[in-house]
Amino acid sequence: MPTVLITGAGRGLGLEMVRQYAAEGWQVIATARDPANATELAALAARPDARIRVETLDVANHATIDTLAARLQEGGAPLPIDVLINSAGTMGSGNFAKEGITFGKFGRSDFADWEQVFRINVIGPMKMAEAFVTHVAASEQRKIVSLSSIIGSIEKNTIGGLYAYRATKAALNAVMRSMAVDLGRKHQILAASIHPGWVRTEMGGPRADIDAPTSIAGIRQVIAALDASRAGRFWMYDGSELPW
């Protein structure tokens, strides 16, 4: 069976990814910053038929990434990972669900917070790709996907605000586009960005458009359909393409 590695699997969209991929019989490597407090993830992994391996990983802490990459070896060779999904992300110290775009208004920037948002949303996925590229290259499917956001589309930005979050998702899209070119040439790895929709999670809030199962079911279809012609592009969870 294929293997998927998911960051940010302790809650929200990452947790739902674990649930759906495990239900399909995939081997799931579910990573979280604090697995001991990820009770729902632990419950999933404890099911007798589950093929879920829970690992500690903080995308902002590169040592934890390197440690896991080194541990995922089989006889000195990298464990094949068919799909690497960068799901972990943050909007920063503000709360979009409660404040909307007001927490990201011009003139209210917390630049220390900006640095942390960039470290998690942009540098984290880049570090994950560099640490696990040989694992992905050793697999059959060879796919790296990052959850981006329509907020990162420059063309779609008509309301302003959310400066740090917008900037990181636009930067992440640029990273994934370059990754599709470079890793496609060298390793035949398929890379792409996917917008999960506005989802009813802790980050999206209760007024969001769709629930997590709907979002992840769509994302999984987009990933399954990812081929050389669709790599390096920006996709919506429903399979439609977004402008940069």
Secondary structure, 3 states (H helix, E strand, C coil): CCEEEECCCCCHHHHHHHHHHHHCCCEEEEEECCHHHCHHHHHHHCCCCCCEEEEECCCCCHHHHHHHHHHCEECCEECCCCEEEECCCCCCCCCHHHHHHHHHCCCCCCHHHHHHHHHHHHHHHHHHHHHHHHHHHCCCCCEEEEECCHHHCCCCCCCCCCHHHHHHHHHHHHHHHHHHHHHHHHHCCEEEEEECCCECCCCCCCCCCECHHHHHHHHHHHHHHCCCCCCCCEEECCCCECCC
